[in-house]
Every structure is written in structure tokens, then in C-alpha cells.
Amino acid sequence: MGKCDICGKESLSLLYARHKDYNSTIKICRECWRKAWDENKLIPSGGSGGSGGCSCG
């Protein structure tokens, strides 16, 4: 169990997110992730593929 880096709530299912206000990757609960997403405060990640581009052809 860990704590949300934004609200401090204990949670078993924390998400990793790149947050504009923190300028780093943080662990956040689903509620804070949803709020940050709605407020456009998350930085999109390229995923695990490395290039971050479309691999569709």
C-alpha cells in the first residue's frame, strides 16, 4: 500500500503519471489522476515502446 503524492490518501492501486506541476513522475490515486487529466495537468507518455510514435505502418 502506498500514498498518493497529491492528496496523501492510502491506496493499493496507485498510478504513475507525469504531472506538469511536479515536473516529474509521481504516484497518484485514480481520483487525483482523473482530476489532473480533466485539468490538462498530465504530460502524455510515449508508452513502453520508446519512440512514442505511431507503429501503424
N, C-alpha and C positions, 0 to 999 in steps of 0.2 A: 504494500500500500504506500502511496506517495501523496504529496501535497501539490495542489495546483499553484503554479507560480504567480497567478494573478489574484485569485480570491483566497487561497490558503486552505481550501476545502480538501479533506482527505478523500481519496478516490482510488479504486482498484483499476479503473480504466482511464488513465491519462493519455492524452495525445501529444505528440511532438509537433510544434508549429514554429515557423519563423515569424516573429512579431515585430512590426515596424517600430513600436515604442521602446522595445527592449533591445533592438538591433542584434538579436541572436536567436538561437533556437531554445525554446522553453517548453516545459511540460504544463499542459493546461487541461482542465476538465471539459467535458462536452458542452456545458452551458457557456463557459467563457469562450470556447472555440467558436460556437455559433454566434455569440455577440460580437466577437472580434471580426469574424467573417462578414457579418452584416454591416459593420462599420468600416469595412475595407482596410483592416489593420494587419492582415496576414500577407506575407510575401509568398507567392506561389513557388513551389519547389519543382525541380526538374524530375523528381522521382528517382528511382534507383538505377535508371538506365544510363545516367551520366551525361548524356548530351543535352537532355531537356527538350529536344526537338521531336517532331512527329516521326514515327517509324512506319508510316503507312505507305511507303513505296517510293 
